[in-house]
Amino acid sequence: MTDVIKNLIERRSSRLFSNKQISDSDLNAILEAALYAPSAMDRQSPIFIVLQNKDDIAKLSALNARIMHSDKDPFYGAPTVIIVLCARENRNAIQDGSLALGNMMNAAHSLGLGSCWINRAYEEFETAEGKAMLASWGISGDYIGIGHCILGYAEDLPKKASDRKPGRVYFVR
């Protein structure tokens, strides 16, 4: 089994992080993996907003929590949140952004970091509050939210994957 396949099989989502910030070199490697994700017709439409400022993360966390009708931190205390947006006009936006999110999570695992995909980015950035956040960060253009990749040093990774459900692969030869 190659290291790549081993990483794909062993990666788990983390929902508890230490306060320690990830290194710039690890962050840049993860972002490079995202930039090299496949995209339809090589449009490379996803953009990535990296939040490491606690105040910005807290504001976005509060908006995300309100959308899911919760008072808990949907980012689980992760010190880095990467928002993935895609151009609204791209009819493959969801697919392109999803591939980038997958690349980031797998890259994080290969570097010994925890990660998790967090939903509700679409709903966040359809609100006036979300649009104001984008403007305050200098982001202009017509984008839709695809998801968030939270990153940090995991404190809770499950050691073993759940059993895979049978009957999910069909061969037509």
Backbone bond lengths (Angstrom), bond angles and torsions (degrees), N, CA, C in turn:
res aa  C-N    CA-C-N  psi(-1)  N-CA   C-N-CA  omega(-1)  CA-C   N-CA-C  phi
1 M - - - 1.457 - - 1.534 108.07 -
2 T 1.308 117.20 133.55 1.462 120.63 179.30 1.523 110.39 -75.08
3 D 1.335 115.79 161.93 1.468 120.39 177.16 1.529 111.36 -61.11
4 V 1.324 116.86 -36.64 1.467 120.29 179.97 1.524 109.95 -62.66
5 I 1.310 117.39 -49.74 1.471 120.12 -179.19 1.516 110.43 -64.45
6 K 1.328 117.22 -40.49 1.469 120.80 177.22 1.532 110.76 -58.66
7 N 1.338 117.87 -44.41 1.471 121.49 177.89 1.526 111.29 -62.64
8 L 1.325 117.23 -41.06 1.461 120.53 179.49 1.525 111.15 -62.45
9 I 1.317 116.57 -39.65 1.457 121.26 -178.21 1.530 111.64 -75.20
10 E 1.315 117.37 -34.50 1.461 120.58 -174.12 1.531 114.70 -89.90
11 R 1.322 119.54 -13.47 1.463 120.86 -177.73 1.526 110.90 -62.83
12 R 1.326 116.75 138.89 1.461 123.09 176.56 1.521 108.56 -131.81
13 S 1.305 116.60 156.22 1.461 121.23 174.18 1.521 109.65 -81.29
14 S 1.322 115.28 137.86 1.462 121.26 178.70 1.521 109.54 -107.70
15 R 1.326 115.10 140.18 1.461 120.47 178.75 1.526 111.96 -130.11
16 L 1.333 115.59 24.92 1.458 121.46 174.87 1.521 107.14 -154.89
17 F 1.332 115.95 124.93 1.458 120.84 -173.70 1.514 111.40 -128.42
18 S 1.327 116.10 152.30 1.459 120.38 171.11 1.529 107.76 -76.73
19 N 1.319 116.22 168.87 1.470 120.99 179.34 1.524 112.32 -78.59
20 K 1.318 117.66 -12.99 1.459 121.61 -175.65 1.534 110.76 -65.69
21 Q 1.330 115.09 128.33 1.464 120.89 179.39 1.526 109.70 -75.33
22 I 1.325 116.38 146.94 1.461 120.79 176.98 1.528 109.16 -73.24
23 S 1.326 115.86 157.94 1.468 119.75 -178.51 1.523 110.80 -75.06
24 D 1.315 115.46 155.19 1.469 120.37 176.29 1.526 110.90 -62.01
25 S 1.331 117.47 -36.27 1.470 118.85 -178.90 1.530 110.43 -66.51
26 D 1.354 118.34 -40.66 1.463 120.35 176.19 1.527 110.64 -65.75
27 L 1.328 116.79 -43.54 1.469 120.57 179.10 1.527 110.33 -59.53
28 N 1.318 117.34 -45.44 1.467 120.28 -179.12 1.523 111.80 -65.08
29 A 1.335 117.53 -36.08 1.465 120.34 177.69 1.528 110.23 -65.92
30 I 1.324 116.84 -40.98 1.470 121.47 178.45 1.525 110.48 -64.60
31 L 1.317 116.75 -42.95 1.467 120.36 178.43 1.528 111.42 -66.01
32 E 1.314 117.15 -36.70 1.463 119.36 177.21 1.527 110.53 -63.88
33 A 1.342 116.45 -40.31 1.472 119.75 176.36 1.525 110.02 -60.53
34 A 1.327 117.20 -38.60 1.466 120.57 178.30 1.520 111.15 -66.37
35 L 1.316 116.86 -42.49 1.464 120.99 -179.15 1.524 112.41 -64.42
36 Y 1.331 116.92 -25.30 1.457 121.08 -179.58 1.523 113.16 -96.51
37 A 1.325 117.29 7.43 1.466 119.65 176.35 1.524 109.33 -64.08
38 P 1.326 117.21 147.14 1.467 119.27 175.90 1.521 110.68 -60.33
39 S 1.308 115.80 148.56 1.465 120.51 173.59 1.529 108.19 -144.40
40 A 1.303 115.20 148.67 1.467 120.64 -177.48 1.528 110.26 -58.08
41 M 1.319 114.84 128.65 1.459 122.51 178.37 1.530 112.14 54.78
42 D 1.336 116.84 25.38 1.464 123.71 179.65 1.532 112.14 53.43
43 R 1.340 116.51 35.48 1.469 120.08 -179.86 1.526 112.44 -70.84
44 Q 1.328 116.98 -25.84 1.466 121.42 -179.96 1.523 110.93 51.42
45 S 1.330 115.69 49.83 1.465 119.27 -174.23 1.522 115.79 -82.26
46 P 1.338 120.85 -22.48 1.469 117.41 -179.37 1.528 112.11 -63.97
47 I 1.326 114.91 142.40 1.461 121.19 169.68 1.524 106.88 -118.68
48 F 1.322 115.16 157.59 1.452 121.75 -172.25 1.521 109.63 -129.03
49 I 1.297 116.68 124.53 1.457 121.79 177.60 1.521 106.87 -111.22
50 V 1.314 116.14 117.54 1.456 121.74 -177.39 1.519 108.71 -97.07
51 L 1.329 115.40 118.41 1.462 120.99 175.93 1.520 109.02 -106.84
52 Q 1.339 115.05 125.58 1.459 120.83 173.12 1.521 110.80 -131.24
53 N 1.315 116.07 -3.57 1.456 122.19 176.62 1.528 108.75 -80.53
54 K 1.319 116.98 123.29 1.470 121.15 -174.95 1.527 112.47 -58.79
55 D 1.325 117.73 -36.13 1.473 120.12 -179.15 1.528 111.41 -67.26
56 D 1.330 116.87 -43.62 1.460 120.15 178.74 1.528 110.94 -65.25
57 I 1.335 116.23 -42.12 1.464 119.67 178.34 1.525 109.64 -62.51
58 A 1.319 117.56 -41.94 1.466 121.05 -179.38 1.529 111.49 -63.42
59 K 1.339 117.57 -41.29 1.469 120.49 178.48 1.524 111.16 -64.02
60 L 1.328 116.65 -44.88 1.454 120.41 179.95 1.532 110.56 -67.35
61 S 1.324 116.41 -38.89 1.461 121.16 177.56 1.523 110.86 -60.34
62 A 1.323 116.88 -43.49 1.471 120.71 -179.77 1.521 110.87 -63.88
63 L 1.329 117.68 -41.21 1.464 121.01 177.72 1.523 110.20 -64.00
64 N 1.316 117.16 -45.97 1.450 121.56 -179.73 1.535 110.30 -61.77
65 A 1.317 117.25 -42.75 1.467 121.34 179.63 1.531 111.30 -63.26
66 R 1.325 116.76 -41.10 1.485 119.55 177.97 1.522 110.59 -61.71
67 I 1.321 116.70 -39.93 1.467 120.37 -179.90 1.525 110.53 -62.30
68 M 1.339 117.19 -37.85 1.468 119.05 -179.73 1.529 112.45 -93.54
69 H 1.339 115.98 11.13 1.474 121.88 176.43 1.525 111.38 57.38
70 S 1.334 115.15 52.66 1.456 121.35 -178.59 1.519 109.28 -139.16
71 D 1.309 115.96 161.81 1.457 120.19 173.21 1.528 111.07 -113.57
72 K 1.317 116.91 9.78 1.465 122.31 178.97 1.534 110.31 -91.45
73 D 1.323 115.62 156.94 1.461 121.50 178.96 1.524 109.57 -76.55
74 P 1.331 118.39 109.45 1.462 120.15 -179.82 1.526 113.20 -69.68
75 F 1.341 117.64 -10.72 1.457 121.18 179.35 1.531 111.31 -98.89
76 Y 1.319 117.56 3.30 1.466 123.67 171.99 1.526 113.86 53.74
77 G 1.324 116.81 31.06 1.457 119.64 177.37 1.516 115.09 74.91
78 A 1.324 118.11 12.71 1.471 120.66 179.68 1.528 109.60 -62.82
79 P 1.332 117.44 137.23 1.463 119.45 -179.06 1.529 114.53 -79.22
80 T 1.332 117.35 -11.96 1.468 121.46 177.80 1.522 108.80 -132.02
81 V 1.323 115.40 131.74 1.463 122.28 175.10 1.524 106.94 -125.71
82 I 1.324 116.43 123.51 1.465 120.55 175.40 1.520 107.56 -108.51
83 I 1.315 115.42 120.49 1.463 122.60 178.30 1.522 107.54 -91.73
84 V 1.322 115.66 132.24 1.465 120.52 177.18 1.522 107.96 -110.25
85 L 1.318 115.60 121.94 1.459 123.13 176.60 1.524 107.88 -122.47
86 C 1.330 115.80 155.30 1.464 120.86 174.42 1.522 109.16 -135.38
87 A 1.300 114.62 154.43 1.461 120.39 177.42 1.523 109.91 -57.79
88 R 1.324 115.19 129.90 1.467 120.82 -177.46 1.522 111.54 -59.08
89 E 1.323 117.54 -33.97 1.465 120.35 -176.16 1.530 112.89 -72.74
90 N 1.330 117.05 -15.21 1.461 120.41 -178.89 1.529 109.20 -76.20
91 R 1.310 116.86 113.29 1.465 119.01 -178.45 1.517 112.94 -71.20
92 N 1.325 117.41 -7.77 1.459 122.72 175.12 1.526 111.83 -109.11
93 A 1.310 116.73 22.68 1.470 121.02 -175.48 1.523 112.15 -57.57
94 I 1.316 117.32 -47.46 1.468 120.21 -177.15 1.526 110.33 -62.48
95 Q 1.312 117.26 -44.28 1.459 120.91 -179.57 1.527 110.55 -64.95
96 D 1.333 116.90 -46.78 1.464 120.91 -178.28 1.532 111.18 -62.29
97 G 1.318 116.74 -46.07 1.461 120.32 179.44 1.513 112.34 -66.50
98 S 1.333 116.57 -36.29 1.465 120.63 179.50 1.523 111.54 -65.38
99 L 1.321 116.55 -40.26 1.461 119.45 177.20 1.530 110.92 -63.02
100 A 1.325 117.28 -39.77 1.466 120.78 178.42 1.530 110.59 -64.85
101 L 1.333 117.31 -41.60 1.463 120.74 177.75 1.528 110.76 -62.30
102 G 1.315 117.26 -42.88 1.460 120.48 177.46 1.517 111.62 -60.72
103 N 1.329 116.70 -44.25 1.461 119.77 178.68 1.533 110.99 -60.32
104 M 1.338 116.74 -41.37 1.466 119.45 -178.96 1.526 111.38 -63.94
105 M 1.328 116.86 -44.83 1.464 119.57 -178.38 1.521 111.20 -65.28
106 N 1.318 117.41 -40.28 1.457 120.28 178.48 1.531 111.57 -69.46
107 A 1.318 117.65 -37.67 1.461 120.91 176.29 1.527 110.07 -64.31
108 A 1.327 116.88 -42.90 1.468 120.35 179.22 1.526 110.32 -58.82
109 H 1.321 116.18 -45.57 1.471 119.59 179.49 1.524 110.94 -60.32
110 S 1.313 116.63 -42.14 1.466 119.70 -178.24 1.532 111.47 -64.42
111 L 1.338 117.03 -21.07 1.466 122.15 179.55 1.535 112.43 -96.92
112 G 1.330 116.19 2.89 1.459 119.79 179.65 1.519 114.33 83.80
113 L 1.329 116.62 17.61 1.467 121.48 -179.83 1.516 110.99 -104.56
114 G 1.322 115.94 155.13 1.453 121.66 173.86 1.513 110.33 -90.89
115 S 1.328 115.00 153.97 1.465 120.57 179.19 1.517 109.00 -154.42
116 C 1.320 114.81 165.28 1.463 120.99 173.94 1.523 107.84 -160.79
117 W 1.308 115.98 143.28 1.467 122.11 173.47 1.522 106.48 -84.01
118 I 1.311 116.53 128.64 1.463 122.27 177.26 1.526 107.89 -116.62
119 N 1.313 115.29 130.27 1.465 121.82 -178.32 1.528 112.60 -83.76
120 R 1.321 114.86 -173.93 1.452 127.55 175.59 1.530 114.29 80.28
121 A 1.335 118.30 11.17 1.463 120.02 175.75 1.525 110.47 -63.59
122 Y 1.337 116.33 -37.59 1.465 118.52 179.34 1.524 110.06 -58.52
123 E 1.329 115.88 -51.00 1.469 120.17 -177.63 1.528 111.45 -64.13
124 E 1.331 117.62 -39.03 1.466 121.07 -179.75 1.525 111.56 -56.81
125 F 1.336 114.82 -50.43 1.456 118.18 -171.01 1.527 113.73 -88.91
126 E 1.323 116.08 7.67 1.463 120.84 167.26 1.529 110.56 -91.17
127 T 1.322 117.95 -12.90 1.466 121.64 -179.28 1.527 110.60 -85.91
128 A 1.319 115.41 158.89 1.463 120.34 175.55 1.530 110.12 -62.09
129 E 1.324 116.76 -39.29 1.464 120.85 179.24 1.534 110.84 -62.58
130 G 1.322 116.96 -44.63 1.459 120.51 178.52 1.516 112.21 -64.01
131 K 1.333 116.37 -41.80 1.464 120.18 178.31 1.532 110.76 -63.98
132 A 1.333 116.29 -36.94 1.467 120.26 177.50 1.528 111.04 -65.81
133 M 1.324 116.93 -38.25 1.465 119.75 176.11 1.520 110.23 -60.46
134 L 1.341 116.48 -47.74 1.460 119.58 179.40 1.522 110.69 -56.94
135 A 1.313 116.66 -45.61 1.463 120.58 -179.96 1.531 110.81 -61.51
136 S 1.333 116.57 -40.79 1.471 119.75 -179.72 1.521 112.01 -66.12
137 W 1.327 117.12 -24.06 1.464 121.67 177.78 1.533 111.50 -92.01
138 G 1.332 117.69 3.23 1.461 121.67 177.92 1.515 114.07 81.89
139 I 1.331 117.20 19.63 1.468 121.05 -179.33 1.523 108.48 -96.05
140 S 1.324 116.06 120.10 1.460 120.29 175.53 1.524 107.97 -122.24
141 G 1.294 115.38 158.78 1.461 120.42 -177.67 1.514 109.23 120.79
142 D 1.323 114.96 172.50 1.467 120.94 -177.29 1.524 108.71 -105.61
143 Y 1.327 115.41 99.62 1.461 122.09 -175.54 1.521 111.17 -119.83
144 I 1.316 114.43 156.58 1.462 120.35 169.30 1.529 107.64 -116.21
145 G 1.325 114.87 146.99 1.453 120.05 177.85 1.519 109.94 -79.13
146 I 1.325 116.37 134.34 1.466 122.06 178.03 1.528 109.76 -102.69
147 G 1.303 117.74 -48.19 1.462 121.54 -179.56 1.508 110.67 177.53
148 H 1.336 114.42 179.30 1.458 122.37 177.49 1.522 107.92 -122.14
149 C 1.303 116.28 143.26 1.460 121.66 170.57 1.518 106.34 -112.44
150 I 1.342 116.17 112.27 1.455 118.81 176.41 1.521 108.14 -91.78
151 L 1.336 115.28 142.58 1.462 121.47 -173.34 1.518 110.58 -136.39
152 G 1.314 115.14 147.41 1.456 120.81 173.82 1.507 110.24 170.61
153 Y 1.325 114.55 -171.43 1.463 120.86 175.96 1.513 107.93 -86.30
154 A 1.319 115.84 112.71 1.465 122.08 -173.97 1.519 110.85 -72.68
155 E 1.318 114.16 143.65 1.458 120.50 175.02 1.523 111.72 -118.43
156 D 1.327 117.93 7.98 1.464 119.09 -172.34 1.520 115.87 -143.18
157 L 1.299 119.26 20.45 1.461 118.91 -172.74 1.523 112.44 -64.34
158 P 1.334 116.36 128.70 1.468 118.29 172.66 1.527 108.96 -63.86
159 K 1.294 116.43 144.37 1.466 120.49 -177.60 1.518 112.26 -83.11
160 K 1.313 116.97 -28.68 1.459 119.91 -173.56 1.531 109.29 -127.67
161 A 1.301 115.10 141.07 1.463 120.06 176.19 1.518 109.68 -72.60
162 S 1.318 115.98 151.77 1.458 118.79 172.01 1.526 108.25 -66.16
163 D 1.311 115.95 156.12 1.459 119.24 178.14 1.525 109.41 -59.04
164 R 1.303 115.90 141.61 1.465 120.91 178.35 1.525 108.89 -78.51
165 K 1.326 115.62 136.69 1.469 120.62 178.67 1.531 109.58 -67.53
166 P 1.313 116.95 134.65 1.472 119.74 179.69 1.531 111.04 -77.32
167 G 1.315 115.69 166.57 1.461 121.32 173.27 1.512 114.31 74.04
168 R 1.327 118.12 28.30 1.455 120.62 -178.36 1.522 113.14 -107.63
169 V 1.321 117.46 -1.54 1.468 121.20 179.86 1.518 108.29 -121.02
170 Y 1.318 115.34 129.21 1.467 122.22 -179.97 1.515 108.53 -123.83
171 F 1.295 117.38 130.82 1.463 122.15 176.79 1.519 108.72 -103.90
172 V 1.326 115.56 128.39 1.454 121.27 174.00 1.528 104.90 -123.93
173 R 1.318 114.63 105.70 1.478 118.12 -173.58 1.510 110.65 -116.97
